């Protein structure tokens, strides 16, 4: 019974986290590239063959993964960004 009540509670973020991020207003973070890199960068004729769409979608996922890893490297060596920040372009 106690586990059921405990799982229904909402958990607030810590006061330290709230004070560190109270002035964060991230606008214009750049282009939303997830799922759109190959589709917007290539012609529609390339996507016309339904047999190749699965291969292109896997390539899309790999490119997205590489860009996300580049963001992690950028955050690792940047002293201006918080290491827990997700808002970096």
Residue pairs with C-beta under 8 A, 6 or more apart in sequence:
20 82
21 82
24 87
26 87
29 87
29 88
29 89
30 89
33 64
33 67
34 64
35 60
35 64
37 60
37 63
37 64
38 56
38 59
38 60
38 63
39 47
39 60
46 52
46 56
47 53
47 56
71 88
71 89
74 81
74 88
75 81
75 83
75 85
75 88
76 83
78 88
81 88
